[in-house]
Every structure is written in C-alpha cells, then in structure tokens.
Amino acid sequence: MTATLLAQLCVTATQAAPDTAASAAPTATFEPEPELDAAELVQPSLLSGPGYTVAPKAQVLGYQARFVVRTGYGEIPAESVEMLAVRVAEMPAVEAIHDASVSRVLAQSAVDTAKDGGSALWQVVRHPVATAKGLPQGVARYFGRKWRQLAERASKLGDKAWQRIGQEGNPYRNADGPMTATRVGDAPRKSWYDKPRKELGSLARGELSFGRARRAWARTLGIDPGTSNPLIAPRLDALAWSAVGGGQIGGLALGQLGGTVTGALGDAGRVNDAVWQLDPVDLRARNRGRISMWCTDETLLRRFLRHGPFGGARQTALVEQMRDLQPASGCNALLETALMAGTEQEARFVVNAIALLNQHLGDAAHGGDLVPIGATLAFRAPDGELLLPLPVDHLAWTKEIQDFFDADGVRGAKRTALVTGAISLRAQHELTERGFSLVPHLPYPGAPGYAPSPADPARVAQATP
C-alpha cells in the first residue's frame, strides 16, 4: 500500500539509524519475498466462482501478493489481496459488459465513434488485456532509502520542484523507495503547453458529457467509474462514447442490463454515492469542503484533489477516513505522502493505512498526530503510542524493511505495527526483538478476505461480512 513532498516537501523524513544501532540489530541477513499458495493468502471464496478461477500460486512482490485471475475473456492481474477481491467482485460486471446485446450496441456505434476520434479506443476494446502495461508491482518504494532521503524536505516556496509542477505536472515521478522498488519507470512527459491535442480531447469529452455517461454506466454495473480492470474499462469508455454520440443507443443498452449487477462489489469495492453522482469538479469541491478543516495547505490540497492515481473513489475514501481520524496535526504530511503515489496500488496503500488506524484506535485516535516517516506515515496517539500502519499482504524481512524499522523516527518506548496481512516468522522475531508490539491480520470495514490467521482465526473472519 503507497508520494510527495509538497507542503513540507519531505518534512524531516527519517534516515537510516546510525551504524551503532545497526550493529545492535539482531541479524544482518535477510529473506526473499516468497511465492505462496493462493490459498495461504485468501479465503476460499475468492479463489474460484462463476466465470473465473485464480491461479494456484501468487508471488509476493513489494510486500503485496500478485494473483492471476483466469476468465473466459482473458487473464487479468490482481496486484494484491485487495485487488483480487475487487476483481472478483467485478466479475458480474465483466459478464454483463461482454453480453451479446452490449456487443451489438458497440458494433452499431463503431463507425460513428471512429469518425469522432475513437479508433484508438476500439483497438483497445479488441485487445483489452494486451493493452495493460506498466502494471504496479507492490508498494515497496514507500519503505526505501532513497525516498527517505527525499527528506530534509525543503520548504515548497522557491523549491525547483514547483517549477516542474507547473511545466510537467509531477515533480516526484522518478522518486525511489520501498513502495516503488519494482515499479516500471515513468515515461518522459512533454510540458502541458505542448499537449494541445490531448487537452482539447479531454475538454471535448467533458463537453459531450462523456464523464456523465461513463458514471451512469458504472453505477448501473455497480462498479467504480475509475476501474482499471482491463476487461471492463475499455468497454465502459466505448459505451460512454456511444451514449454521447447517440443517446438512444446508449439508453437502450442501459435498459437491457436493467441494473441486475448494481451493488455487486459489496464491501470489497464499495463506492461512495458521490463518486457516481457528481462530476469531477463538483466531487473535488465536495471533498475539499470535507477535509479542509484538517488540511490547511491550499497548494497541497489542490494538487491532491487532481492527483490521478487516487481517482474519485480513492480520493473520496481518503477524505472520509481523515474525517474519522480527526488528527490534531499531520494532514498536510498525509497529502505529501498521497502525492507520492504513482499507481492505484500505492494510492490504496495510503487510504488503507488510515483505515487501519481508525479500526485499531476508534475514537481514541482523535487528537493524535500523523508523523512522516520517510515516504510513509506513522501516527502518534494521544497516549504517546507510536503506531505504524502497514497495509501489506506479507511482510518479509528485507534490507529495506530493516532500514525502515531501524530509522530514528521509528524509535520510542511504546511502538505497534499494524498489518493487514501476514508477518513472516523472521520479521516477527526481528520486530519483537526491537520492542514492537505486532497486530497482524487486522481487519477494517471493507477489508478483503484474507486467509484465517493461525494465531487468531476469528480476527480475519470479521473482515468479510
């Protein structure tokens, strides 16, 4: 789970502990991230169902398990247990959007769509899985040394990064660290003023109510309008184009589905109604009003509300989690961390970190402080306890994890690591030797169906209603 530095561009991120502390560590050897049986990671209900099966093995990469979902329409990756739960919950929508009646609608509107500039879209529709490239590979870079050394976060005013923001949109795209250790590098981008065709295309889509049509389709299908599912997203675009270009055709297809899959995502991919109901401008205004009490840096807030990896659904989820947390300070640091996210997986990491804190502390979190720890965050509870929320599937003891837990900012008398998935035996040993309390398999509302914990099977069962 998943950067930036804007307001306090890396307000004193932590650096690796001095050599004396490192020499005091229990060991200097590390373990590789394993390949595991999928059944060791998730509940059986996620491994097979109507129209799909899950490959029996999952490689842990960047502390998240990578699954392969096999369907009659092709294989799709799921980059974590959470994403597996979302993809499984989207299967009714996959079946519906590939229904013969929908295919006929798309065929009828193909010629007009191509005339209006949609030929590239149709290429994607024909080859949905082949177009998925640059897939995220875990959240490892959120723990890495280079990101921690973004540290000494200079004041944003006068920082050269802000010139790059204005010209290129993302001054941190090459940042390194545990969350992005395995991420494919970002391609060079042209400055915004060199992209008139793309910008005009985006404006045209908005003017033609493309976004409204896409949200209407997503709501009918019961899915996130910003879904990255390669078996859904291209056809969702195509259906929105057909509705824009010929409302009767689009309306006919909507009626044919009849809302039979609405709500299919359940808790695994629950979408706030505002994400379906509001256009992006109104949704940003809504979210700004709900979080501005805690996040006071206007520049950071403006950047976050337009940050692509979050999309409307994850942006709204983070806003609601912050309102539940009600910290005394640290919201601006949270936005910095959120802006470092370069993928959906990393954005989910940030959202789920706050969800872990809310689940573990409840109202006792109110008045605590979010504290930047390198490229991620810790939380100082009002009673002084330091909590490290780690929404990962499998925490292995790697060099970057050792450096992260040995960092100066992680030291203290009372420290607890909150983990959504499992902690390897080696990592358990190392962390308890360092004085950490461990809470693995911590469920939260909407958490995916992890396999039962050997230590506490009931704990995981609570995660899936």
C-alpha positions in Angstrom: 0.0 0.0 0.0 1.9 3.6 -1.1 4.4 10.2 -2.5 5.4 13.5 -2.4 6.6 16.3 -0.5 4.6 19.4 -1.2 3.8 21.4 1.8 6.7 20.2 3.9 8.4 18.6 0.9 9.6 15.8 2.9 9.4 17.3 6.4 12.2 15.6 8.1 11.8 12.2 6.8 13.7 9.6 8.7 17.1 8.3 7.7 18.7 5.0 8.5 19.8 4.6 12.0 23.5 5.1 12.9 26.0 2.3 12.5 25.9 1.7 16.2 22.2 1.0 16.1 22.5 -1.2 13.0 25.2 -3.3 14.7 22.9 -3.8 17.6 20.2 -5.3 15.3 19.7 -9.0 15.9 20.8 -10.0 12.5 22.2 -8.8 9.2 20.8 -11.4 6.9 17.5 -11.1 5.0 14.8 -13.3 3.4 13.4 -13.1 -0.1 9.8 -12.3 -0.8 8.2 -15.7 -1.3 5.9 -17.4 -3.8 3.0 -18.7 -1.8 -0.1 -20.8 -2.4 -3.0 -18.5 -3.1 -5.0 -20.5 -0.5 -2.5 -19.4 2.2 -3.3 -15.8 1.5 -7.0 -15.5 0.8 -10.3 -17.2 1.8 -11.5 -20.0 -0.5 -14.5 -17.9 -1.7 -12.1 -15.7 -3.6 -10.3 -18.5 -5.5 -13.0 -19.6 -7.9 -16.5 -18.7 -8.9 -18.8 -18.2 -11.8 -16.7 -17.3 -14.8 -13.3 -17.3 -13.2 -10.6 -19.2 -11.4 -7.4 -17.9 -9.6 -4.0 -19.3 -10.4 -2.8 -21.5 -7.5 0.4 -19.6 -6.8 1.0 -15.9 -6.0 4.3 -14.2 -6.0 4.8 -11.6 -3.2 6.4 -8.6 -4.8 6.8 -5.3 -2.9 5.0 -6.8 0.1 1.8 -7.4 -1.9 0.8 -10.7 -3.5 0.3 -10.9 -7.2 -2.5 -13.1 -8.4 -3.7 -14.1 -11.9 -7.5 -14.2 -12.5 -8.4 -16.5 -15.4 -11.6 -15.7 -17.2 -13.2 -16.7 -20.5 -12.2 -13.3 -21.8 -8.6 -13.5 -20.9 -6.3 -13.4 -17.8 -6.2 -10.3 -15.7 -3.7 -9.5 -12.9 -4.6 -8.6 -9.4 -1.7 -6.8 -7.6 -2.8 -7.5 -4.0 -5.3 -9.4 -2.0 -7.4 -6.3 -2.0 -7.3 -6.0 -5.8 -8.1 -9.7 -6.1 -11.3 -9.1 -4.0 -12.2 -6.1 -6.2 -11.6 -8.1 -9.5 -13.7 -11.0 -8.2 -16.4 -8.6 -7.2 -16.3 -7.1 -10.6 -16.9 -10.4 -12.4 -20.7 -9.9 -12.7 -19.9 -6.6 -14.4 -17.4 -8.3 -16.7 -20.1 -10.8 -17.8 -22.7 -8.1 -18.3 -20.5 -5.7 -20.3 -19.5 -8.6 -22.6 -23.1 -9.6 -23.1 -24.1 -10.1 -26.8 -26.6 -7.2 -26.5 -23.9 -4.9 -25.4 -21.6 -6.1 -28.2 -24.3 -5.4 -30.7 -24.7 -1.8 -29.4 -20.9 -1.3 -29.7 -20.9 -2.7 -33.2 -23.7 -0.3 -34.2 -21.9 2.7 -32.9 -18.4 1.7 -34.0 -18.4 3.6 -37.3 -19.6 6.9 -35.7 -17.2 6.5 -32.8 -14.3 6.1 -35.2 -15.3 9.2 -37.1 -15.3 11.1 -33.8 -11.8 10.1 -32.9 -12.4 6.8 -31.2 -10.4 4.4 -33.4 -7.7 4.0 -30.8 -10.3 3.2 -28.2 -11.7 0.5 -30.4 -8.3 -1.1 -30.8 -8.2 -1.3 -27.0 -11.6 -2.8 -26.9 -10.5 -5.5 -29.3 -7.4 -6.3 -27.3 -8.2 -5.4 -23.7 -5.7 -7.4 -21.8 -2.8 -6.8 -24.2 -3.1 -3.0 -23.6 -2.5 -3.4 -19.8 1.2 -2.4 -19.4 3.3 -0.8 -16.7 1.3 -2.7 -14.0 2.1 -1.8 -10.5 4.2 -4.2 -8.5 3.6 -3.8 -4.9 4.2 -0.9 -2.5 7.9 -1.5 -1.8 9.1 2.0 -2.6 7.2 3.5 0.4 9.9 1.9 2.6 13.0 2.6 0.6 16.1 4.5 1.5 16.1 6.9 -1.5 12.6 8.0 -0.6 13.5 8.5 3.0 16.3 10.7 1.7 13.9 12.9 -0.1 13.8 14.0 3.4 15.1 17.3 4.8 12.0 18.4 2.9 12.8 21.9 1.9 10.0 24.5 2.1 8.0 24.3 -1.1 8.3 28.1 -1.7 11.3 28.6 -4.0 11.9 24.9 -4.5 12.7 24.0 -8.0 10.2 21.2 -7.8 7.5 23.8 -8.0 8.7 25.0 -11.4 8.5 21.4 -12.6 4.9 21.1 -11.2 3.9 24.0 -13.4 5.5 22.6 -16.5 5.3 18.8 -16.2 2.7 18.1 -13.6 4.6 15.7 -11.3 8.0 16.6 -9.8 8.3 13.3 -8.0 7.8 10.8 -10.8 11.3 9.5 -10.5 11.4 9.2 -6.7 12.6 5.9 -5.4 11.9 3.9 -2.3 10.3 0.8 -0.9 6.9 1.4 -2.4 8.3 1.7 -5.9 11.3 -0.5 -5.9 9.7 -2.7 -8.6 7.6 -0.1 -10.4 8.2 0.4 -14.1 9.9 3.8 -14.6 7.7 6.7 -15.8 8.0 7.7 -19.4 9.2 11.2 -20.2 6.4 13.7 -20.5 6.0 16.8 -22.5 5.2 20.0 -20.8 1.5 20.8 -20.6 1.7 23.6 -23.2 3.0 21.1 -25.7 -0.1 18.8 -25.4 -2.9 20.8 -27.0 -4.5 17.9 -28.8 -4.7 15.8 -25.7 -6.1 18.7 -23.7 -8.6 19.6 -26.3 -9.7 15.9 -26.5 -10.2 15.9 -22.7 -12.3 19.1 -22.9 -14.3 17.7 -25.8 -15.1 14.6 -23.7 -16.3 16.7 -20.9 -18.4 18.9 -23.1 -20.0 15.9 -24.7 -21.0 14.5 -21.3 -18.6 11.6 -21.7 -17.9 11.5 -18.0 -21.5 11.7 -17.0 -22.4 8.8 -19.3 -19.4 6.8 -18.0 -20.5 7.3 -14.4 -24.1 6.3 -15.3 -22.8 3.1 -16.9 -20.6 2.4 -13.9 -23.5 2.9 -11.5 -25.7 0.5 -13.5 -22.9 -2.1 -13.3 -22.3 -1.4 -9.6 -18.6 -0.5 -10.1 -16.1 2.2 -9.6 -16.2 4.6 -12.6 -12.4 4.7 -12.4 -11.9 1.0 -12.5 -8.6 -0.2 -14.0 -10.0 -3.6 -14.9 -8.8 -4.2 -18.5 -11.8 -6.3 -19.2 -14.2 -3.5 -18.2 -12.6 -0.1 -18.6 -12.3 -0.1 -22.5 -15.9 -1.2 -23.0 -17.0 1.3 -20.4 -15.3 4.0 -22.4 -16.9 2.7 -25.6 -20.4 2.6 -24.1 -20.0 6.1 -22.8 -18.9 7.2 -26.3 -22.0 5.5 -27.8 -24.2 7.3 -25.3 -22.7 10.6 -26.1 -22.8 10.1 -29.9 -26.3 8.6 -29.9 -28.2 8.8 -26.6 -30.9 6.4 -27.7 -28.4 3.6 -28.4 -26.7 4.1 -25.1 -30.0 4.3 -23.2 -31.2 1.1 -24.9 -28.2 -0.8 -23.6 -28.6 0.6 -20.2 -32.2 -0.6 -20.1 -31.2 -4.0 -21.3 -28.9 -4.5 -18.4 -31.6 -3.4 -16.0 -29.4 -2.8 -13.1 -29.1 -6.6 -12.4 -25.5 -6.2 -11.3 -25.8 -3.0 -9.3 -24.1 -3.3 -6.0 -22.1 -6.4 -7.0 -19.0 -5.0 -5.5 -20.3 -5.1 -1.9 -17.8 -4.1 0.7 -14.8 -5.2 -1.3 -15.1 -2.3 -3.7 -17.7 -0.1 -2.1 -18.1 3.2 -3.9 -19.4 6.4 -2.2 -22.5 7.6 -3.9 -21.0 11.0 -4.5 -18.5 9.4 -6.9 -21.3 8.3 -9.2 -23.5 11.4 -8.7 -21.0 14.2 -9.1 -18.9 15.3 -12.0 -15.1 15.7 -11.2 -15.3 19.4 -10.5 -18.2 19.1 -8.0 -16.6 16.0 -6.4 -13.4 17.9 -5.8 -15.4 20.8 -4.3 -17.3 18.4 -2.1 -14.1 16.7 -0.9 -12.2 19.9 -0.3 -15.0 21.1 1.9 -14.9 17.9 4.0 -11.2 17.8 4.6 -10.0 21.5 4.6 -10.6 21.7 8.4 -7.5 19.4 8.8 -5.5 20.0 5.6 -4.7 23.7 5.5 -2.1 23.9 2.8 -4.0 25.1 -0.3 -1.4 24.1 -2.8 -1.1 20.6 -1.4 -4.9 20.3 -1.3 -5.3 21.5 -4.8 -2.6 19.0 -6.1 -4.1 16.1 -4.2 -7.6 16.8 -5.5 -6.3 16.4 -9.0 -3.9 13.6 -8.4 -4.7 10.8 -10.9 -3.7 7.7 -9.0 -6.4 8.4 -6.5 -9.3 9.0 -8.9 -12.6 10.0 -7.5 -13.3 6.8 -5.4 -10.0 6.7 -3.6 -9.8 10.4 -3.1 -13.2 10.4 -1.5 -12.3 7.3 0.6 -9.2 9.1 2.0 -11.2 12.2 2.8 -13.8 10.2 4.7 -11.0 8.2 6.6 -9.4 11.5 7.6 -12.7 12.8 8.9 -13.0 9.7 11.1 -9.4 10.0 12.3 -9.6 13.7 13.3 -5.9 14.2 14.0 -4.6 17.3 15.7 -1.9 17.7 13.1 -0.3 15.9 10.1 -2.9 16.2 7.4 -0.5 18.2 5.2 2.1 15.4 5.7 -0.6 12.9 4.6 -1.2 14.8 1.4 2.5 14.8 0.7 2.5 11.1 1.1 -0.6 10.7 -1.1 1.1 12.8 -3.8 4.0 10.4 -3.9 1.6 7.6 -5.0 2.2 6.9 -8.7 -0.2 4.0 -9.1 -3.6 2.8 -8.0 -1.9 0.3 -5.7 0.1 2.9 -4.0 -2.9 5.1 -3.6 -4.8 2.3 -1.9 -1.8 1.8 0.4 -2.3 5.3 1.7 -6.1 5.0 2.1 -5.8 1.7 3.9 -3.1 2.9 6.2 -5.6 5.5 7.7 -8.3 2.8 7.7 -6.0 0.6 9.9 -5.5 3.4 12.4 -9.3 4.1 12.6 -10.0 0.4 13.0 -7.4 -0.1 15.7 -7.9 3.1 17.7 -11.5 4.2 17.0 -12.4 7.4 18.8 -9.1 7.1 20.8 -7.3 8.4 17.7 -8.9 11.8 17.9 -6.3 14.4 18.7 -3.3 12.3 17.7 -0.7 13.3 15.2 0.3 11.9 11.8 4.0 11.8 11.6 6.1 11.5 8.3 8.4 8.5 8.4 10.4 8.7 5.2 7.9 8.3 2.3 5.1 6.9 4.6 3.4 7.9 7.8 3.2 6.9 11.4 0.7 8.0 14.0 1.4 9.3 17.5 -1.7 8.5 19.5 -2.8 10.9 22.3 -1.4 8.4 24.9 2.1 8.6 23.3 2.0 5.2 21.5 3.6 5.3 18.0 1.6 3.2 15.5 3.0 2.1 12.1 0.1 1.2 9.8 1.3 -1.2 7.1 -1.5 -2.4 4.8 0.5 -5.1 3.1 -0.2 -8.8 2.3 3.0 -10.3 3.5 5.7 -8.5 5.5 9.0 -10.2 4.8 12.3 -9.2 6.5 14.2 -7.4 3.7 17.0 -4.9 3.9 14.7 -2.0 3.2 12.3 -3.2 5.9 15.1 -3.4 8.4 16.3 0.1 7.5 12.7 1.4 7.8 12.2 -0.1 11.3 15.7 1.0 12.4 15.2 4.6 11.4 15.5 7.3 14.0 11.9 8.4 13.7 10.6 4.9 14.4 12.2 4.7 17.8 10.3 5.0 21.0 9.2 3.2 24.2 5.7 2.1 23.0 5.5 1.1 19.4 3.0 -1.0 17.5 3.0 -2.3 13.9 -0.5 -2.8 12.3 -0.5 -5.1 9.3 -3.5 -6.1 7.2 -1.9 -9.4 6.1 0.7 -11.8 7.5 4.1 -11.1 9.1 6.8 -13.7 8.3 8.2 -15.6 11.3 11.6 -14.0 10.6 10.0 -10.5 10.6 8.1 -11.3 13.8 11.3 -12.3 15.5 13.2 -9.2 14.4 10.4 -6.8 15.3 9.7 -8.2 18.7 13.5 -8.1 19.4 13.3 -4.4 18.6 10.4 -4.0 21.1 7.5 -3.7 18.7 4.0 -5.0 19.5 2.6 -6.7 16.4 -1.0 -6.7 15.2 -1.2 -8.9 12.1 -4.4 -9.7 10.1 -6.1 -6.5 11.3 -9.5 -6.2 9.6 -11.2 -2.9 8.8 -14.5 -2.1 7.1 -14.3 -3.2 3.5 -11.0 -5.2 4.0 -10.5 -8.1 1.7 -11.0 -11.7 2.7 -7.6 -12.8 4.0 -7.0 -16.4 4.9 -7.6 -17.1 8.6 -4.7 -16.2 10.9 -3.2 -19.2 12.7 -2.9 -17.1 15.8 -6.4 -15.7 15.7 -8.8 -17.1 13.0 -11.7 -15.1 14.3 -9.9 -11.8 13.7 -9.8 -12.3 9.9 -13.3 -13.7 9.7 -14.5 -10.3 10.9 -13.1 -8.6 7.9 -15.6 -10.1 5.4 -19.3 -9.6 6.3 
